[in-house]
């Protein structure tokens, strides 16, 4: 699992305009999910032992607000994308890029330079138009439900930093990719695929060491019982653990997470402080003499409503995560991703010469390579990408059950059972879902299904 910054950064490296049909389907899925959130107002009998009515109502309202936001932000995205296409926004921005490049002394023969200017302007436009939605999500929805820990200054500093880091990665990678396509000859798609493979592996390798620390503070897990038990568990399954970090996620959000990274004999584990009951800053009592310390009711709430998991539960969660490694899920996902990438580049090579594709988007005289990549990967492949996404979601759910089963084999079934309940509560996950929405969107099985599988194992 990766944190919110990493997911957002990865998404910023890709274009995200969907087809009209996809957006209509998405709206239908959200509507079905909202219907469940609106009508399920009481704790179902099967949840009576694991969730109180107060938490159930909080999670219901949180998911209802999130689904409303998702609907309107998705509708805006569709309207924006449609207007861009109908009004010729893409060729207009390409012409603007040409003028800017010309003023800098680069003529039409410098297509790669013009492409980078176009990409910079496009991502800047996307960042500006998406800013109000991001502000609303962070300071209205997340703030309302007690998750946001950011100040406005922190938010803007983070947004600027993310944009700069994204450009520092995106622009050089894009320029090299375009150059490879230009000089690669008939088999350029092979070289382009190999290049993107190397880039993806490098980014995965350096992300947590060099990129993520630009946004959050990483500190080694202090010596103690938890660290010793993590090392023992890793050694028992031959996981080549080298370091264990705690990231101060509580400065950004109270959502919790954990993940591991690294290749070969150099693996690291990263734990969010919000996952650890003993380390989370959100669990610390106010200092003596402060106004908060004088409020007995506040002290009682802090004491009785601790966030995160106990050490045994943290180990169970890590047992699940390490199960993904031991069962080869990480490698399988990489192989599937690269097979798909190779297929897409091959089809791109087949379609790039079709001038009618460019003409359909307003490019009658020129066929820029970057524009070809946008047209084919975003629009032509859109139906295929949706089907692939669904298949990967199904596979992901299967992997999650297998990782749970692996944690059971380590003797962590009971602790994982309680950890899943705590994490669902801490993150206000709503345990009741529309089956269609769940099937299409949830990469993790619904809570009740995972608990039932663990419960069955405990009874065996």
Residue pairs with C-beta under 8 A, 6 or more apart in sequence:
1 257
1 258
1 259
1 321
2 10
2 257
2 259
3 212
3 216
3 247
3 249
3 257
3 259
3 272
4 252
4 253
4 255
5 158
5 162
5 212
5 215
5 216
5 252
6 207
6 212
8 162
9 162
9 165
9 166
9 211
12 123
12 162
12 163
12 166
12 170
13 166
13 169
13 170
15 122
15 374
15 377
15 378
16 77
17 77
17 81
17 84
17 378
17 379
18 26
18 77
18 78
18 81
18 382
19 379
19 382
19 383
20 78
20 82
21 383
22 382
22 383
22 386
23 74
23 75
23 77
23 78
25 386
26 74
27 71
27 74
27 75
29 434
29 436
29 437
29 440
29 441
30 67
30 70
30 71
30 74
30 437
31 71
32 434
32 436
32 437
33 63
33 67
33 433
33 434
33 437
34 64
34 67
34 68
34 71
35 434
36 432
36 433
36 434
36 437
37 60
37 63
37 64
37 67
37 430
38 64
40 60
40 432
41 57
41 60
42 53
42 56
43 51
43 52
43 53
43 56
44 432
46 448
47 56
47 431
47 432
47 448
50 421
50 451
51 421
51 424
51 425
51 431
55 425
55 428
56 431
58 145
58 428
59 424
59 425
59 428
59 429
59 430
59 431
60 430
61 145
62 141
62 145
62 428
62 430
63 428
63 429
63 430
65 141
65 144
65 145
66 141
69 133
69 136
69 137
69 141
73 133
73 137
76 133
80 129
83 89
84 90
85 361
88 362
90 361
90 362
90 371
90 374
91 361
91 362
91 363
93 118
93 121
93 122
93 125
94 114
94 118
94 363
94 368
94 371
96 121
97 114
97 115
97 117
97 118
97 121
98 108
98 114
100 117
101 107
101 110
101 113
101 114
101 117
104 113
106 113
106 114
108 114
111 178
111 368
111 369
112 175
112 178
112 179
112 182
114 368
115 174
115 175
115 178
115 368
115 369
115 370
116 171
116 174
116 175
118 370
119 170
119 171
119 174
119 370
120 167
120 171
123 163
123 166
123 167
123 170
124 163
127 159
127 163
131 159
134 159
135 155
138 148
138 150
138 155
139 148
139 150
139 152
139 155
142 148
142 253
145 428
146 254
147 253
147 254
147 255
147 428
148 253
149 250
149 251
149 252
149 253
149 254
149 282
150 158
150 251
150 252
150 253
154 251
154 252
158 215
158 252
161 214
161 215
162 215
165 211
165 214
169 203
173 199
174 370
176 195
177 192
177 195
177 196
178 369
178 370
180 188
180 191
180 192
180 195
181 188
181 192
181 369
182 188
182 369
184 190
184 191
184 192
188 349
189 342
189 345
189 346
189 348
189 349
190 345
192 345
193 338
193 341
193 342
193 345
196 341
196 345
197 338
197 341
200 337
201 263
203 211
204 261
204 263
205 261
205 262
205 263
207 261
208 218
208 245
208 261
208 268
208 270
212 218
212 247
216 247
216 248
216 249
216 251
216 252
217 247
217 248
217 251
218 245
218 246
218 247
218 248
218 270
219 245
219 246
219 248
220 243
220 244
220 245
220 246
221 227
221 230
221 244
221 245
221 246
221 271
225 311
226 276
226 278
226 311
226 314
226 315
227 244
229 311
229 315
230 241
230 244
230 269
230 315
230 318
231 241
231 244
233 315
233 318
233 319
233 322
233 410
234 240
234 241
234 267
234 269
234 322
235 241
236 410
237 322
237 326
237 410
239 267
239 322
239 325
239 326
240 264
240 265
240 266
240 267
241 267
241 268
241 269
242 262
242 265
242 266
242 267
242 268
243 268
243 269
244 268
244 269
244 270
244 271
245 268
245 269
245 270
245 271
246 270
246 271
246 272
246 273
246 276
246 279
247 270
247 271
247 272
247 273
248 273
248 281
249 255
249 256
249 257
249 272
249 273
249 274
250 272
250 273
250 274
250 280
250 281
250 282
251 281
253 274
254 274
254 282
254 307
254 426
255 272
255 274
255 426
255 427
256 272
256 274
256 275
256 307
256 308
256 423
256 426
256 427
257 272
257 274
257 275
258 269
258 270
258 271
258 272
258 275
258 314
258 317
258 318
258 321
259 269
259 270
259 321
260 267
260 268
260 269
260 270
260 321
260 322
260 325
261 267
261 268
261 270
262 268
267 325
269 318
269 321
271 314
273 279
273 280
273 281
274 280
274 282
274 307
274 308
274 426
275 308
275 309
275 314
275 317
275 423
276 308
276 309
276 314
277 283
277 306
277 307
277 308
277 309
277 310
278 308
278 311
279 308
280 306
280 307
280 308
282 307
283 302
283 306
283 307
283 308
284 302
285 293
285 299
285 302
285 303
286 292
286 293
286 295
286 298
286 299
286 302
287 293
292 298
292 299
293 299
307 426
308 422
308 426
309 317
309 419
309 422
309 423
312 415
313 415
313 416
313 418
313 419
313 422
314 419
315 412
315 415
316 407
316 412
316 415
316 416
316 419
317 416
317 419
317 423
319 406
319 407
319 410
319 412
319 416
320 403
320 404
320 406
320 407
320 412
320 416
321 403
322 406
323 329
323 402
323 403
323 404
323 405
323 406
323 407
324 330
324 399
324 403
326 406
327 399
327 402
327 403
327 406
329 399
329 402
329 403
336 392
336 395
340 388
344 377
344 381
347 376
347 381
348 372
348 373
348 376
348 377
351 357
351 376
351 380
352 367
352 369
352 372
352 376
355 367
357 372
357 375
357 376
357 380
358 364
358 366
358 367
358 371
358 372
358 375
360 375
361 371
361 375
363 371
390 440
392 443
393 439
393 440
393 441
393 442
393 443
394 439
396 443
396 444
397 442
397 443
397 444
397 445
400 443
400 444
400 445
400 450
401 445
401 450
401 453
404 416
404 450
404 453
404 454
405 453
405 457
407 413
407 416
408 416
408 454
408 457
413 454
413 457
413 458
414 454
414 458
416 454
417 451
417 454
417 455
417 458
420 447
420 450
420 451
420 454
421 447
421 451
423 429
424 431
424 447
429 447
431 446
431 447
431 448
433 442
433 446
438 446
444 450
